């Protein structure tokens, strides 16, 4: 990693100077329309957020939704297949929208038909099923399906339908088409009418490369032959990515089929697309299935069916999503009113992309190495060859790729939203990243599948990072992203010549004062934490904790002089960190997922790990489980468990304590099922009282749900020699030596220490407090006597009569950047862990209790000795003698 010196090439590129130096005029904004006012008025929900995934979906403006909902409130729209007045209104409005779609693409009903679909994928599937393929026979080799390798998965998937008819599919590389010999159109064989289909994207959804629209006519006329076989070529232009920010003139570039998804253009409605069919091709299409509304006549008792005449009526099976179609009218109206048209959008978004590309490609480490590797086929010279998409990977100063998952997690800490992976375009991903077919299969065997977070395998990337701009994107968005790259990987010192982000501005980490003032219930750093007055608020605390020798968690005060050790720290010396016997120094449970920890000295085990650990969850109004990644204020909610009275008491500053029963009762309503970390669980709603309490605290509707005590999560199983065990019984564990290593070797820079710095009488700042560092990792068991990260070498451990299987390392996310006392984010923590772990971002391990017989209650206790069993492939010669002995004999 680069040092702290201000590197050359780290200044933020001046936008005015960039525009002045351009060889061509660069447009930014929409003339007299103020882009800043547009953002504030139409996209207020983006305040503080940098959204850079417009190639995934753009965002809808507020006025578009308002106009559409007003339309629905003022009119009655019936089923367009009926004949009543409201249905006639629907039918006529839908037909008017068809004309509007054709006009948007500069064509007319005389040339193209509009077939509404569920999206561009459904449109592609329709073409594959209806295209007049010719199977091989004695007299011909049959049809060919050719597609550019830089194509979306949905295009490549068409080959399976073709294969069912024994039609040969041929992938074509972009460089082969660029370099292909152009033939005289007269040299083609006009007598051979075997139909072939060539598919290519107008714009790569991976890199933003724009392929020549001239290919359409060159292929159709025979000047370019995707495959050396006689016949008639038809062209499908995948325009889904292209038309999101650019005009498409179908009166000039007359592709035979054009699939489109409207959410790419308007953001709303979703689940609606269109297939534009050239009317000269429409009579050739074949259809087997017929649905409601597509038949002119048919018999139920006889194989008799006559299709309707128009292309749309023949291919739109069933009732179309007519309200979504009506919403398109408001999308077209609003887009024209806000921007003046797609031509303006193309110029605006390209200017932002070219500026960002220029600035990003110029960034260098002090040793001259580039900070990023950009994957593209152009130099962003013009919007004719490049769309507003930048695909890249971040490099360290040695030229090694930093995994996209880590970049994504770091970006989220700055409220920057990007896209990562291969973007449903394996062909482009392989081409740009140098991934062979053999490597793809090897990655699959290693457990990597499309869409996961496995970003590096044997040091090689499995994907990349993509940013993309939309019509409402601003210069501030681009500069916030560039500041993030500079601040995260170039570490400029104070005085670096690029403008700092203003706190509260998009892309700026939230300031401490903002994190405090935004939440009335946030802990005041000058007041005692709410847990300190627990004993005086209620008389249940002493009785509750003496039952199992449990104590409530008392987080240390921010001021160094007021930090006090818990009883377990005094007994075991949690800050010691020295090697010796493996001993449990701290036990924590987290009754409510993502809420504050409860520290205990002894605690029973249950069916799902520590009893009641992460048994409850806070969910939003849609029933989606919240975590600190979406709602950092969860850490300010402190639960206590009274095992004697069978209740959980929940406290937060500014709120009256509230009690919740530990077990479900008749007042709770069962929720069918919920998802936690991709696992399916049965849950119970804990009632209106606690729901109102949480909603008041967060300022939005929330509920508390509890996992059913008799439901076992068995989605993830792990085979072991002693039988099948279930991964829902997980306990997190790590040693203090690992935290000590991070603390000693990677102290935070002075600018990021506040409010965690400890100052002596001379004002000298000391290291990040160990207690605060440990709390961020939210482990259940803390041990001492281990080398840093030694627990990753364990296969099993024994604690007294209890036996635990080590399931694997804890892969850490951006939650470790949240101060568990204030809810404030501190981005540097994740970065330091990444640097110390060589990009793995692992810290601690998952344990699972191996005993399936819980007829007698088992306890974990502070002070208990831990006996690890090492993995078979771990070499022992580097371990102390005492650890060799434990590893062999335990």
C-alpha positions in Angstrom: 0.0 0.0 0.0 1.2 3.5 -0.8 2.7 5.6 1.9 1.1 8.7 3.4 3.1 11.2 1.3 1.0 13.3 -1.1 1.3 11.4 -4.4 1.6 13.1 -7.8 -1.5 12.7 -9.8 -3.8 12.8 -6.7 -5.3 16.2 -7.3 -8.9 16.5 -8.4 -9.1 17.4 -12.1 -10.6 20.9 -12.5 -13.7 20.6 -14.5 -13.5 24.0 -16.2 -10.0 23.4 -17.3 -11.0 20.0 -18.6 -13.8 21.4 -20.7 -11.5 24.2 -22.0 -8.9 21.6 -23.1 -11.3 19.4 -24.9 -11.0 19.3 -28.7 -14.8 19.2 -29.1 -17.6 21.2 -27.3 -18.8 19.5 -24.2 -22.3 20.0 -22.9 -23.1 19.8 -19.2 -26.7 20.2 -18.0 -29.8 21.2 -19.9 -29.5 24.8 -21.0 -31.6 27.1 -18.9 -32.8 24.3 -16.8 -30.9 24.3 -13.5 -29.5 20.8 -12.8 -29.1 21.6 -9.2 -32.7 22.6 -8.9 -33.8 19.6 -10.8 -32.0 17.3 -8.4 -33.4 19.1 -5.3 -37.0 19.1 -6.7 -37.2 15.8 -8.4 -34.7 13.6 -6.6 -34.6 14.8 -3.1 -34.3 11.2 -1.9 -30.7 11.2 -3.3 -29.5 13.8 -0.8 -26.3 12.5 0.7 -26.1 9.6 -1.8 -24.0 9.2 -4.9 -25.9 6.8 -7.2 -23.7 5.4 -10.0 -25.6 2.4 -11.2 -27.8 3.9 -13.9 -26.8 1.1 -16.3 -28.5 -1.2 -13.8 -31.6 1.1 -13.6 -32.0 4.8 -13.7 -34.1 6.6 -11.2 -37.6 8.1 -11.7 -38.3 11.7 -10.9 -40.9 12.7 -8.4 -43.1 14.6 -10.9 -43.4 11.5 -13.1 -44.8 9.5 -10.3 -47.1 12.3 -9.2 -48.4 12.8 -12.7 -49.0 9.0 -13.1 -50.8 8.6 -9.8 -53.0 11.7 -10.5 -53.9 10.1 -13.8 -55.0 6.9 -12.0 -57.0 8.8 -9.4 -58.8 10.8 -12.1 -59.6 8.1 -14.6 -61.1 4.6 -14.5 -59.0 2.1 -16.6 -60.6 -1.2 -17.3 -59.3 -4.4 -18.9 -58.6 -3.5 -22.6 -60.1 -6.8 -23.8 -63.6 -5.7 -22.6 -65.9 -3.4 -24.5 -67.2 -1.1 -21.8 -66.3 2.6 -21.6 -63.5 2.3 -19.1 -62.0 -0.6 -21.1 -62.2 1.5 -24.3 -60.3 4.3 -22.6 -57.6 1.8 -21.7 -57.4 0.4 -25.2 -57.1 3.8 -26.8 -54.6 5.1 -24.3 -52.4 2.0 -24.8 -52.6 2.5 -28.6 -51.6 6.1 -28.2 -48.6 5.0 -26.1 -47.6 2.6 -29.0 -47.4 5.6 -31.3 -45.4 7.5 -28.7 -42.9 4.7 -28.4 -42.4 4.6 -32.2 -42.0 8.4 -32.4 -39.4 8.2 -29.6 -37.3 6.0 -31.9 -38.0 8.1 -35.0 -40.2 5.5 -36.8 -43.8 4.9 -37.5 -46.4 2.1 -37.5 -45.8 1.6 -41.2 -42.3 0.3 -40.5 -42.4 -1.2 -37.0 -44.8 -2.9 -34.7 -44.8 -2.6 -30.9 -45.1 -5.7 -28.9 -45.2 -5.1 -25.1 -43.3 -7.7 -23.1 -42.1 -8.2 -19.5 -38.7 -6.7 -20.4 -35.9 -7.0 -22.9 -35.2 -10.6 -21.7 -38.8 -11.6 -22.5 -38.5 -9.9 -25.8 -35.3 -11.8 -26.6 -37.0 -15.1 -25.6 -39.9 -14.3 -27.9 -37.6 -13.8 -30.9 -35.8 -17.1 -30.2 -39.1 -18.9 -30.0 -40.7 -17.3 -33.1 -37.8 -16.9 -35.4 -38.2 -19.1 -38.6 -35.2 -21.4 -37.9 -34.4 -24.1 -40.4 -33.1 -27.3 -39.0 -30.2 -29.1 -40.9 -31.3 -31.4 -43.6 -30.1 -33.3 -46.6 -30.2 -30.2 -48.8 -28.8 -27.6 -46.4 -26.8 -27.1 -43.2 -29.7 -25.2 -41.7 -29.9 -21.8 -40.0 -27.1 -20.2 -37.9 -27.5 -18.2 -34.7 -24.6 -15.8 -34.3 -24.1 -13.5 -31.4 -21.4 -11.1 -30.3 -19.5 -12.5 -27.3 -19.9 -9.1 -25.7 -23.6 -9.8 -25.2 -25.9 -10.0 -22.2 -26.7 -13.4 -20.7 -30.2 -13.1 -22.1 -28.9 -13.0 -25.6 -26.5 -15.9 -25.1 -29.4 -17.9 -23.6 -31.2 -17.8 -26.9 -28.8 -20.5 -28.2 -30.6 -23.1 -26.1 -33.8 -22.6 -27.9 -32.0 -22.7 -31.2 -30.2 -25.9 -30.1 -33.5 -27.6 -29.5 -34.0 -27.3 -33.3 -30.4 -28.5 -34.0 -29.5 -25.0 -35.1 -25.8 -24.2 -34.8 -24.9 -21.3 -32.6 -21.6 -19.4 -33.3 -20.1 -16.8 -30.9 -18.4 -14.0 -32.7 -15.7 -11.8 -31.1 -15.9 -8.0 -31.6 -12.5 -7.8 -33.1 -13.5 -10.4 -35.7 -16.3 -8.2 -36.9 -14.2 -5.0 -36.8 -11.5 -6.6 -38.9 -13.9 -8.6 -41.1 -13.5 -8.2 -44.9 -16.4 -6.2 -46.4 -17.9 -7.9 -49.4 -19.9 -6.4 -52.3 -23.5 -6.9 -51.6 -23.9 -8.2 -55.1 -21.6 -11.1 -54.3 -24.2 -12.7 -52.0 -26.4 -15.6 -53.2 -29.9 -14.2 -53.7 -31.3 -17.6 -54.3 -30.5 -19.0 -50.9 -33.2 -17.9 -48.5 -32.2 -19.9 -45.4 -32.7 -17.4 -42.5 -29.9 -16.7 -40.1 -29.9 -14.4 -37.1 -27.1 -12.1 -35.9 -27.4 -10.4 -32.5 -25.2 -7.7 -31.1 -25.6 -4.9 -28.5 -25.7 -1.2 -29.6 -23.8 -0.6 -26.3 -21.9 -3.1 -24.1 -23.5 -3.3 -20.7 -20.1 -4.3 -19.4 -17.8 -1.5 -20.7 -20.1 1.0 -22.4 -18.4 0.3 -25.8 -20.8 1.4 -28.6 -20.7 -0.9 -31.6 -21.4 0.6 -35.0 -25.0 0.8 -35.9 -23.8 0.5 -39.5 -23.3 -3.2 -38.9 -27.1 -3.6 -39.2 -27.2 -2.8 -42.9 -23.8 -4.3 -43.6 -24.9 -7.7 -42.2 -28.3 -7.6 -43.8 -26.9 -6.7 -47.2 -24.2 -9.4 -47.0 -21.2 -7.0 -46.8 -20.4 -8.6 -43.4 -20.9 -12.3 -42.9 -20.9 -13.4 -39.3 -20.6 -17.0 -40.5 -19.4 -18.3 -43.9 -22.7 -19.9 -44.9 -25.1 -18.9 -47.6 -28.5 -17.5 -46.6 -30.4 -14.4 -45.6 -29.2 -12.6 -42.5 -31.5 -10.9 -40.0 -30.2 -8.6 -37.3 -31.4 -8.2 -33.7 -30.0 -5.0 -32.1 -30.0 -5.3 -28.3 -30.7 -1.7 -27.5 -31.6 -2.0 -23.8 -28.4 -0.4 -22.5 -27.9 2.1 -25.4 -31.3 3.8 -25.4 -31.1 4.6 -21.7 -29.0 7.7 -22.5 -29.0 8.0 -26.3 -31.4 8.6 -29.2 -31.9 5.7 -31.6 -33.1 6.5 -35.1 -34.8 3.4 -36.5 -35.6 5.3 -39.8 -31.9 5.1 -40.5 -30.7 2.0 -38.7 -33.5 -0.5 -39.5 -32.8 -3.5 -37.4 -35.2 -6.4 -37.7 -35.7 -6.8 -34.0 -35.1 -4.3 -31.2 -35.7 -5.4 -27.6 -35.9 -2.6 -24.9 -36.6 -2.3 -21.2 -38.2 0.9 -20.1 -36.9 1.1 -16.6 -33.5 1.7 -18.1 -34.9 4.9 -19.6 -37.4 6.1 -17.0 -36.7 4.2 -13.8 -40.4 3.4 -13.6 -42.3 1.3 -14.5 -40.3 -1.8 -14.0 -41.2 -5.2 -15.5 -42.2 -3.7 -18.8 -40.4 -3.8 -22.1 -41.0 -3.9 -25.7 -40.0 -5.8 -28.8 -39.9 -3.6 -31.9 -40.5 -5.8 -34.9 -39.7 -4.6 -38.5 -43.0 -5.1 -40.4 -41.1 -6.7 -43.3 -40.0 -9.5 -41.0 -43.2 -10.0 -39.0 -44.9 -12.3 -41.5 -42.0 -14.8 -41.1 -42.4 -15.2 -37.4 -44.0 -18.4 -36.1 -46.0 -18.9 -32.9 -47.0 -22.1 -31.2 -48.6 -21.1 -27.9 -51.7 -18.8 -28.0 -53.0 -17.0 -24.9 -55.9 -14.8 -24.1 -56.5 -12.0 -26.6 -54.4 -13.5 -29.4 -57.0 -15.6 -31.1 -59.4 -14.4 -33.8 -61.1 -17.8 -33.3 -60.4 -21.2 -31.9 -62.2 -24.4 -30.8 -61.8 -26.1 -27.4 -62.7 -29.6 -28.7 -60.8 -29.5 -32.0 -57.3 -28.4 -33.1 -58.6 -25.2 -34.7 -57.0 -21.8 -34.1 -56.9 -18.6 -36.1 -54.5 -15.9 -34.8 -55.3 -12.2 -34.9 -53.9 -10.2 -37.7 -51.8 -7.5 -36.1 -48.4 -8.4 -34.8 -49.0 -7.0 -31.3 -52.3 -8.9 -30.9 -50.7 -12.1 -32.0 -47.8 -12.0 -29.7 -49.1 -10.2 -26.6 -50.4 -13.3 -24.7 -53.0 -12.5 -22.1 -53.8 -9.0 -20.7 -50.8 -6.8 -20.9 -49.6 -4.7 -17.9 -51.8 -1.9 -19.1 -51.4 0.5 -16.2 -47.6 0.2 -16.6 -48.0 1.0 -20.3 -50.1 4.1 -19.4 -47.2 5.1 -17.0 -44.9 5.3 -20.0 -46.8 8.3 -21.3 -45.9 10.2 -18.2 -42.3 8.9 -18.5 -41.9 10.3 -22.0 -43.6 13.6 -21.0 -41.5 14.1 -17.9 -38.2 13.2 -19.6 -38.8 15.7 -22.4 -39.8 18.4 -20.0 -36.8 18.0 -17.7 -34.1 17.5 -20.3 -35.3 18.6 -23.7 -34.7 15.1 -25.2 -32.4 12.2 -25.5 -29.8 14.1 -27.5 -29.2 16.4 -24.6 -29.0 13.4 -22.2 -26.4 11.8 -24.4 -24.2 14.9 -24.4 -24.6 15.5 -20.7 -23.8 11.9 -19.6 -20.9 11.6 -21.9 -19.3 14.7 -20.6 -19.5 13.3 -17.0 -18.1 10.0 -18.2 -15.3 11.5 -20.2 -14.3 13.8 -17.3 -14.3 10.9 -14.8 -12.4 8.7 -17.2 -9.8 11.3 -17.7 -9.4 12.0 -14.0 -9.4 8.4 -13.0 -6.9 7.2 -15.6 -4.5 9.9 -14.5 -4.3 8.8 -10.8 -0.9 7.4 -9.8 0.7 6.1 -6.7 4.0 7.7 -5.6 5.9 5.0 -7.5 4.1 5.9 -10.7 1.8 2.9 -10.7 -1.8 3.5 -11.8 -4.5 3.4 -9.2 -7.0 1.7 -11.5 -7.1 -0.5 -14.6 -10.0 0.6 -16.9 -11.5 -1.9 -19.3 -12.7 -0.3 -22.5 -12.2 -0.3 -26.3 -12.2 3.4 -26.7 -10.4 6.4 -25.2 -13.8 8.1 -24.5 -13.3 10.2 -27.5 -16.9 10.7 -28.5 -20.4 9.4 -27.6 -20.5 7.6 -30.9 -18.0 5.0 -29.6 -18.5 5.2 -25.8 -21.5 5.3 -23.5 -21.5 6.8 -20.0 -20.1 3.6 -18.4 -16.7 3.1 -16.8 -15.6 -0.4 -15.9 -12.4 -0.9 -13.8 -10.6 -2.6 -11.0 -8.6 -0.8 -8.3 -4.9 -1.7 -8.0 -2.5 -1.5 -5.1 0.8 0.2 -5.6 2.3 -3.1 -6.7 -0.2 -3.5 -9.5 -2.2 -6.3 -7.8 -6.0 -6.1 -8.2 -8.0 -5.2 -5.1 -11.2 -7.4 -5.1 -14.4 -5.7 -6.3 -16.2 -6.8 -3.1 -13.8 -4.7 -1.0 -14.2 -1.7 -3.2 -18.0 -2.0 -3.1 -17.9 -2.2 0.7 -15.7 0.8 1.0 -17.8 2.8 -1.5 -20.9 2.1 0.6 -19.2 3.8 3.6 -19.1 7.0 1.5 -22.8 6.5 0.5 -21.6 5.7 -3.1 -23.6 3.0 -4.9 -21.8 1.1 -7.7 -22.2 -2.2 -9.4 -19.8 -5.1 -9.2 -19.2 -8.6 -10.7 -19.5 -9.6 -14.3 -22.8 -7.7 -15.0 -24.5 -10.7 -16.7 -21.9 -10.5 -19.5 -19.4 -13.3 -19.1 -18.0 -12.9 -22.6 -16.9 -9.3 -22.0 -15.7 -10.2 -18.5 -13.5 -12.9 -19.9 -12.2 -10.8 -22.7 -11.2 -7.8 -20.6 -10.0 -9.6 -17.5 -8.2 -12.4 -19.4 -10.3 -15.2 -17.9 -10.1 -18.4 -19.9 -12.9 -20.9 -20.3 -10.9 -23.3 -18.1 -10.6 -20.6 -15.4 -14.4 -20.0 -15.4 -15.0 -23.7 -14.8 -12.3 -23.7 -12.1 -13.9 -20.8 -10.4 -17.2 -22.6 -10.3 -15.6 -25.6 -8.7 -14.1 -23.3 -6.1 -17.6 -22.2 -5.2 -17.9 -19.0 -7.2 -21.2 -18.4 -9.0 -22.5 -15.3 -10.8 -23.6 -12.6 -8.5 -21.6 -13.6 -5.3 -18.9 -11.7 -3.5 -16.0 -14.1 -4.4 -13.9 -11.5 -6.1 -10.5 -13.0 -6.2 -9.4 -16.6 -6.7 -5.7 -17.4 -6.5 -5.1 -13.7 -6.8 -7.0 -13.4 -10.1 -10.2 -11.3 -10.4 -13.5 -12.9 -11.1 -15.1 -9.5 -11.9 -14.8 -5.8 -11.7 -16.4 -2.5 -10.7 -18.8 -0.5 -12.9 -20.0 3.1 -12.5 -22.5 4.6 -14.9 -24.2 8.0 -15.2 -27.8 9.0 -15.8 -29.6 12.1 -17.0 -29.8 13.5 -13.4 -26.2 12.7 -12.5 -24.1 15.8 -11.6 -20.5 16.9 -11.5 -20.7 16.6 -7.8 -21.5 12.9 -8.1 -18.4 12.4 -10.3 -16.1 14.3 -8.0 -17.5 12.6 -4.9 -16.5 9.3 -6.5 -13.1 10.5 -7.4 -12.5 11.9 -3.9 -13.5 8.4 -2.6 -10.8 6.7 -4.7 -8.2 9.3 -3.7 -9.0 9.3 0.0 -9.2 5.5 0.2 -6.2 4.4 -1.8 -3.9 7.4 -2.1 -4.3 8.7 1.5 -3.5 12.3 0.8 -2.3 14.3 3.8 -3.7 17.6 4.9 -3.2 20.3 2.4 -3.5 18.0 -0.6 -4.6 20.2 -3.6 -8.0 18.8 -4.2 -11.2 20.3 -2.8 -12.5 18.2 0.2 -16.1 17.0 0.3 -18.3 19.1 2.5 -19.8 17.2 5.4 -23.4 16.2 4.5 -22.6 16.5 0.7 -23.1 13.4 -1.4 -20.1 11.1 -1.0 -18.9 12.7 2.2 -18.7 10.5 5.3 -21.2 11.7 8.0 -19.6 14.1 10.5 -19.8 13.2 14.2 -22.0 16.2 14.9 -24.4 15.1 12.1 -24.6 11.6 13.3 -25.5 12.9 16.8 -27.9 15.6 15.8 -29.8 13.5 13.3 -31.1 11.2 16.1 -32.7 12.7 19.2 -31.9 9.5 21.0 -28.2 9.3 20.3 -26.0 9.0 23.3 -24.6 12.3 24.5 -20.8 11.8 24.8 -20.8 14.2 27.8 -23.4 12.2 29.7 -23.2 8.7 31.3 -24.4 6.0 28.9 -28.0 4.9 29.5 -26.8 1.5 30.8 -25.2 3.0 33.9 -28.5 3.9 35.5 -30.1 0.6 34.9 -30.0 -0.5 38.5 -31.9 2.6 39.6 -34.5 2.5 36.9 -35.8 -1.0 37.8 -35.4 -3.5 40.6 -35.2 -6.5 38.3 -31.5 -6.2 37.3 -29.8 -7.6 40.3 -32.2 -10.6 40.6 -31.9 -11.2 36.9 -28.2 -11.4 36.6 -27.5 -13.4 39.8 -29.4 -16.4 38.4 -26.7 -17.3 35.9 -24.0 -15.0 37.2 -24.7 -12.6 34.3 -23.8 -9.0 34.2 -25.1 -6.2 31.9 -22.8 -4.6 29.4 -21.5 -1.2 30.5 -19.6 0.3 27.6 -16.7 2.5 28.6 -17.2 6.3 28.4 -15.6 8.1 25.5 -13.3 10.1 27.8 -10.2 8.1 28.7 -10.3 8.9 32.3 -13.8 7.4 32.6 -13.1 4.1 31.0 -13.7 1.3 33.5 -13.1 -2.4 33.2 -15.9 -4.8 33.5 -15.6 -7.6 36.1 -14.5 -10.0 33.4 -11.7 -7.6 32.3 -10.4 -7.3 35.8 -10.4 -11.1 36.3 -9.0 -12.1 32.9 -7.1 -9.0 31.7 -8.8 -8.5 28.3 -6.2 -5.8 27.4 -3.3 -8.0 28.2 -3.0 -9.8 24.9 0.0 -11.9 26.0 0.4 -15.5 24.9 -0.3 -18.3 27.4 -3.1 -20.7 28.0 -6.1 -20.2 25.7 -8.7 -18.6 28.0 -12.1 -17.0 27.5 -11.8 -13.4 28.6 -15.2 -12.0 27.5 -18.6 -13.4 26.6 -21.1 -11.3 24.6 -24.6 -12.0 23.3 -26.7 -9.9 21.0 -30.3 -10.6 21.7 -31.5 -8.3 18.9 -29.7 -8.6 15.7 -27.5 -5.5 15.1 -28.4 -3.9 18.4 -26.1 -3.4 21.4 -24.2 -6.2 23.0 -25.0 -7.7 26.4 -21.8 -8.8 28.2 -22.0 -11.8 30.6 -19.7 -13.8 32.7 -21.6 -17.1 32.2 -24.4 -18.0 29.8 -26.3 -21.1 28.7 -26.3 -22.6 25.3 -29.5 -23.1 23.4 -30.6 -24.7 20.1 -29.2 -21.9 18.1 -25.9 -21.1 19.8 -25.8 -18.9 22.9 -29.3 -18.8 24.3 -31.3 -15.9 22.8 -28.3 -14.7 20.8 -29.6 -12.8 17.8 -33.1 -14.3 18.4 -34.9 -11.0 17.6 -34.7 -8.8 14.6 -36.0 -5.3 13.8 -37.8 -5.2 10.4 -39.0 -2.3 8.3 -42.6 -1.8 7.1 -42.0 -4.4 4.4 -40.8 -7.0 6.8 -37.2 -6.7 5.7 -34.6 -7.3 8.4 -32.6 -4.2 9.3 -28.9 -4.2 10.1 -26.4 -1.5 11.0 -25.5 -1.3 7.3 -28.8 0.4 6.6 -29.6 1.7 10.1 -26.5 2.5 12.2 -28.7 3.7 15.1 -29.5 0.1 15.9 -26.4 -0.1 18.0 -27.9 2.5 20.4 -30.7 0.1 21.4 -29.6 -1.8 24.5 -31.3 -5.1 25.4 -31.1 -6.8 28.8 -32.3 -10.3 29.5 -33.9 -11.3 32.8 -33.8 -15.1 32.8 -35.6 -15.3 36.1 -38.6 -13.3 35.1 -38.4 -14.5 31.4 -38.4 -11.0 29.9 -36.1 -8.8 27.8 -35.9 -5.2 28.8 -35.0 -2.8 26.0 -33.6 0.6 26.7 -32.4 3.6 24.7 -31.6 7.2 25.6 -34.6 9.4 25.6 -37.0 6.4 25.7 -38.8 4.7 28.5 -37.6 1.1 29.1 -39.9 -1.5 27.6 -40.3 -5.2 28.3 -40.8 -8.1 25.8 -41.5 -11.7 26.8 -38.6 -14.1 26.1 -41.0 -16.6 24.5 -43.9 -16.3 22.2 -47.4 -15.9 23.7 -50.9 -15.7 22.6 -50.7 -12.0 21.8 -48.0 -12.6 19.1 -49.1 -13.0 15.5 -47.1 -15.5 13.5 -45.4 -14.2 10.3 -45.2 -17.0 7.8 -41.5 -16.7 7.1 -38.6 -14.2 7.0 -35.1 -14.2 5.5 -32.0 -13.6 7.5 -28.6 -13.7 5.7 -30.3 -15.6 2.8 -31.7 -18.2 5.2 -35.4 -18.9 5.7 -36.7 -18.7 9.2 -40.1 -18.8 10.9 -40.8 -15.7 13.0 -43.3 -14.2 15.3 -44.3 -10.5 15.5 -43.8 -9.2 19.0 -46.8 -6.9 19.1 -47.9 -3.3 18.7 -46.4 -1.9 21.9 -42.8 -2.6 21.0 -43.5 -1.7 17.4 -44.6 1.8 18.4 -41.6 2.1 20.7 -39.2 1.2 17.8 -41.1 3.4 15.3 -40.8 6.4 17.6 -37.1 5.8 18.2 -36.2 5.5 14.4 -38.8 7.9 13.2 -40.3 5.4 10.7 -42.4 2.3 10.9 -40.6 -0.7 12.4 -41.5 -3.9 14.1 -39.7 -6.5 16.3 -39.9 -10.1 15.3 -38.5 -13.2 17.0 -37.3 -16.4 15.4 -39.5 -19.3 16.4 -37.8 -21.4 19.1 -38.9 -24.7 17.4 -37.8 -23.9 13.9 -34.3 -25.0 12.7 -32.5 -23.2 10.0 -31.1 -26.0 7.9 -30.4 -24.3 4.6 -26.7 -24.7 5.1 -25.4 -28.0 6.2 -21.8 -29.1 6.9 -20.8 -32.7 6.7 -18.7 -33.9 9.6 -17.3 -37.2 10.7 -19.7 -37.2 13.6 -22.8 -36.6 11.5 -24.6 -33.7 9.9 -24.6 -30.4 11.7 -26.5 -27.3 11.0 -25.0 -23.9 10.3 -27.6 -22.0 12.3 -25.9 -22.8 15.6 -23.1 -20.3 15.0 -20.9 -18.6 17.6 -18.3 -16.0 16.6 -14.9 -16.1 18.3 -11.6 -14.3 18.0 -8.5 -13.7 20.1 -7.4 -10.4 21.5 -3.9 -10.7 19.9 -5.5 -10.1 16.5 -7.1 -6.9 17.6 -3.8 -5.9 19.3 -1.9 -6.4 16.0 -4.3 -4.1 14.1 -4.2 -1.6 17.0 -0.4 -1.5 17.1 0.5 -1.8 13.5 -2.3 0.3 11.9 -3.1 3.2 14.1 -5.7 5.6 12.7 -4.4 8.9 11.2 -4.9 11.9 13.5 -7.7 13.3 11.4 -9.8 10.2 12.0 -9.0 9.5 15.6 -11.6 11.8 17.1 -13.7 10.9 19.1 -11.7 7.7 19.8 -8.3 9.3 20.6 -7.0 9.2 24.1 -4.9 12.2 25.1 -2.4 12.4 27.9 -1.6 15.5 29.9 0.6 16.7 27.0 -2.2 16.2 24.5 -0.4 13.3 22.8 -2.8 11.0 21.0 -2.6 7.3 21.8 -3.8 4.2 20.0 -7.4 3.2 19.1 -8.9 1.9 22.4 -8.9 -1.9 22.5 -12.4 -2.1 24.0 -13.9 0.0 21.2 -12.0 -2.0 18.5 -13.3 -5.3 20.0 -16.9 -4.1 20.2 -17.0 -3.3 16.4 -16.5 -7.0 15.5 -19.5 -8.1 17.6 -18.1 -11.5 18.5 -19.6 -13.9 21.1 -16.3 -15.2 22.6 -13.1 -13.3 23.1 -10.0 -15.3 24.1 -6.4 -14.5 25.1 -3.3 -16.6 24.8 -3.4 -17.0 21.0 -1.2 -15.6 18.3 -2.9 -13.1 16.0 -5.4 -14.9 13.8 -4.4 -18.3 15.1 -8.0 -19.3 15.4 -8.2 -19.6 11.6 -5.9 -22.7 11.9 -8.3 -24.5 14.3 -10.5 -27.3 13.2 -12.3 -27.9 16.5 -12.1 -26.6 20.1 -13.1 -28.0 23.4 -14.2 -25.9 26.4 -14.6 -28.2 29.4 -17.1 -30.8 28.3 -18.3 -28.7 25.3 -17.1 -29.4 21.8 -17.3 -26.9 18.9 -16.6 -27.3 15.2 -14.9 -24.4 13.4 -17.0 -23.6 10.4 -14.6 -21.1 8.9 -13.5 -17.4 9.0 -15.8 -14.5 9.5 -15.8 -12.4 6.4 -16.2 -8.9 7.6 -18.4 -6.2 6.0 -18.6 -2.4 6.5 -20.4 -2.8 9.9 -17.0 -2.9 11.6 -16.7 0.8 10.7 -19.6 1.7 13.0 -18.7 3.1 16.4 -21.0 0.9 18.7 -21.4 3.8 21.2 -22.5 6.5 18.8 -23.5 5.0 15.5 -21.0 7.1 13.7 -19.2 5.5 10.7 -15.4 5.5 10.5 -14.2 4.2 7.1 -10.6 3.7 8.1 -11.3 0.6 10.2 -12.3 -1.5 7.3 -9.3 -0.3 5.3 -6.8 -1.1 8.0 -8.2 -4.6 8.5 -8.0 -5.2 4.8 -4.4 -4.0 4.7 -3.4 -6.2 7.7 -5.1 -9.3 6.2 -3.8 -9.0 2.7 -7.3 -8.1 1.3 -9.2 -11.0 2.8 -11.0 -8.8 5.4 -11.4 -11.9 7.7 -11.5 -11.5 11.5 -12.4 -14.3 13.8 -14.1 -17.6 13.1 -17.5 -19.2 13.4 -18.0 -22.0 15.9 -20.8 -24.5 16.1 -21.7 -26.5 19.2 -21.4 -30.2 18.2 -23.5 -31.7 21.0 -27.0 -32.3 19.7 -28.2 -33.5 23.1 -29.3 -30.4 25.0 -31.4 -32.3 27.6 -29.1 -30.9 30.3 -28.3 -27.2 30.1 -24.7 -26.3 29.2 -22.9 -23.1 30.0 -20.0 -21.1 28.6 -18.1 -19.1 31.2 -15.4 -16.4 31.4 -12.1 -17.9 32.6 -12.7 -21.3 31.0 -9.7 -22.8 29.1 -9.9 -23.4 25.4 -8.3 -26.4 23.9 -8.0 -26.2 20.1 -7.4 -29.0 17.6 -5.5 -27.8 14.6 -6.4 -28.5 11.0 -4.5 -31.4 9.4 -2.6 -29.2 6.9 -1.3 -26.7 9.5 2.4 -27.0 10.0 3.4 -27.3 13.7 7.1 -26.3 13.6 6.3 -22.6 13.8 4.1 -23.0 16.9 5.2 -22.8 20.5 5.7 -26.1 22.2 2.6 -25.7 24.4 0.5 -25.1 21.3 2.0 -28.1 19.5 1.0 -30.2 22.4 -2.6 -28.9 22.4 -3.0 -29.3 18.7 -1.9 -32.9 18.8 -3.4 -34.3 22.0 -6.7 -32.4 22.4 
